[in-house]
Amino acid sequence: MDDTEERMRTLIAQSFSLEDVSKLRHVVAEHAESCGLHGPRLDDFVLAVHESVVNAVEHAGGYGRFRLYTVDGVICSETRDQGAGIPEPYVNGGKRPSDSSYTGRGIYLIRRLCDAADFRTGPGGTTVLLTMRLPRRPGPDARGRMRRIRVTAPGGRPFGRFTA
């Protein structure tokens, strides 16, 4: 077993179809939160993953394979399908779709919501790899430490010393 395999931890590995989309979104949110994502970064990651899964359902035959894992302080999702591939103008996803457009928003959003998004696509299917850095966990030395905070009263006079 190489070093990468030792550091990788699979959280979810399953097939999916339309019936699984909502439940998969909730499970991804739970796992990502337990790995340390929270607030807007959690919401962004979950929405990006959801968009990748919905794209597979809507545009690639209605089903796919999903994997969620962590490696080296990063949470990764991998969505695979066996569709005909993503047309070139959509793969880039760099240009914001017009407000009147009904398509093209998913990839645009995915690229902006995650730290990194990689699309491998062709006539045999598409793999979407999304990554988000996880917050660093405090080390054992960080526990129990407190910062000194100086509280001042209006007018700039020190109110006294307060340590929290």
C-alpha positions in Angstrom: 0.0 0.0 0.0 1.5 3.4 -1.0 1.6 6.5 1.2 -1.5 8.1 -0.4 -3.7 5.0 0.2 -2.8 5.1 3.9 -3.9 8.8 4.2 -7.1 8.4 2.2 -10.3 7.8 4.0 -13.4 6.9 2.0 -16.6 8.3 3.6 -19.2 7.3 0.9 -19.0 5.1 -2.2 -22.3 4.4 -3.9 -24.3 4.4 -7.1 -27.1 6.9 -7.4 -30.1 7.8 -9.5 -32.8 10.5 -9.3 -34.4 8.8 -6.2 -31.1 9.1 -4.3 -30.2 12.8 -5.0 -31.9 14.4 -1.9 -30.6 11.8 0.6 -27.1 11.9 -0.9 -27.1 15.7 -0.5 -27.9 15.3 3.2 -25.4 12.5 3.8 -22.6 14.6 2.1 -23.5 17.6 4.3 -23.3 15.4 7.4 -19.9 13.9 6.5 -18.4 17.2 5.3 -19.5 18.9 8.6 -18.0 16.0 10.7 -14.8 16.6 8.8 -14.7 20.2 9.9 -16.4 22.2 7.1 -18.9 24.6 8.4 -20.8 27.8 7.5 -20.6 29.1 4.0 -17.8 26.7 3.0 -20.0 23.7 4.0 -22.9 25.2 2.1 -20.8 25.8 -1.0 -19.3 22.3 -1.1 -22.7 20.6 -0.6 -24.2 22.7 -3.4 -21.3 22.0 -5.8 -21.6 18.3 -5.1 -25.3 18.4 -5.6 -24.9 20.2 -8.9 -22.5 17.5 -10.1 -24.9 14.7 -9.2 -27.9 16.5 -10.7 -26.0 17.1 -13.9 -25.3 13.3 -14.2 -28.9 12.5 -13.6 -30.2 15.1 -16.0 -27.7 14.9 -18.8 -26.0 11.5 -18.6 -28.6 8.8 -18.4 -30.2 9.3 -15.0 -27.6 7.5 -12.9 -23.9 7.5 -11.8 -21.4 6.6 -9.2 -20.4 8.8 -6.3 -17.5 8.8 -3.9 -16.6 11.1 -1.0 -13.3 10.9 0.7 -10.6 12.8 2.6 -6.9 12.9 1.9 -4.2 15.2 3.2 -6.5 17.8 4.8 -8.8 18.0 1.8 -12.4 16.6 1.3 -13.0 15.3 -2.3 -16.1 14.3 -4.1 -16.0 12.2 -7.3 -19.1 12.0 -9.5 -18.9 9.6 -12.5 -21.4 8.9 -15.2 -21.4 7.1 -18.5 -23.1 9.8 -20.6 -21.9 11.2 -24.0 -19.6 13.8 -22.4 -20.0 17.5 -21.7 -19.9 19.8 -24.8 -16.8 21.9 -24.9 -18.5 25.3 -24.5 -19.8 24.1 -21.1 -16.7 22.4 -19.7 -14.8 25.7 -19.2 -17.7 27.2 -17.2 -15.7 30.4 -17.0 -18.3 32.7 -18.4 -21.4 33.5 -16.4 -24.5 32.3 -18.3 -27.0 35.0 -19.2 -30.0 35.6 -16.9 -32.3 34.3 -19.7 -30.3 31.0 -20.2 -31.9 27.8 -18.9 -28.7 25.8 -19.0 -25.0 26.1 -18.2 -25.3 27.3 -14.6 -24.3 24.0 -12.9 -20.7 23.9 -14.1 -20.3 27.7 -13.6 -21.5 27.4 -10.0 -19.3 24.3 -9.3 -16.2 26.1 -10.4 -16.9 29.0 -8.1 -18.0 27.2 -5.1 -15.1 24.8 -4.6 -11.4 25.3 -4.1 -10.8 23.2 -7.2 -13.0 21.4 -9.8 -11.7 19.0 -12.4 -13.8 17.8 -15.3 -12.6 14.7 -17.3 -15.1 14.2 -20.1 -15.5 12.4 -23.3 -17.8 10.1 -25.3 -17.4 7.4 -22.6 -18.6 9.5 -19.7 -17.6 12.2 -17.3 -15.8 12.3 -14.0 -16.1 15.5 -11.9 -13.6 15.8 -9.0 -14.4 18.6 -6.5 -12.1 19.5 -3.6 -12.3 21.7 -0.6 -9.5 22.3 1.9 -10.5 21.3 5.4 -9.7 23.7 8.4 -6.7 22.7 10.3 -7.4 20.9 13.5 -5.7 22.6 16.5 -2.8 20.6 17.8 -2.4 19.3 21.3 -0.5 22.5 22.3 -3.5 24.7 21.3 -5.8 23.2 23.9 -6.2 25.2 27.1 -4.4 28.3 25.7 -6.1 31.6 26.1 -5.4 34.9 24.4 -4.9 38.1 26.4 -7.6 40.7 25.5 -7.4 44.3 26.7 -10.7 45.9 27.2 -11.0 49.7 26.9 -13.8 52.0 27.9 -15.2 54.7 25.6 -12.7 57.5 25.5 -9.7 55.3 25.2 -9.0 54.8 28.9 -8.1 51.3 29.9 -11.0 49.8 31.7 -8.8 47.3 33.4 -7.2 44.0 32.5 -9.3 41.2 31.4 -8.0 37.8 30.3 -10.2 35.5 28.4 
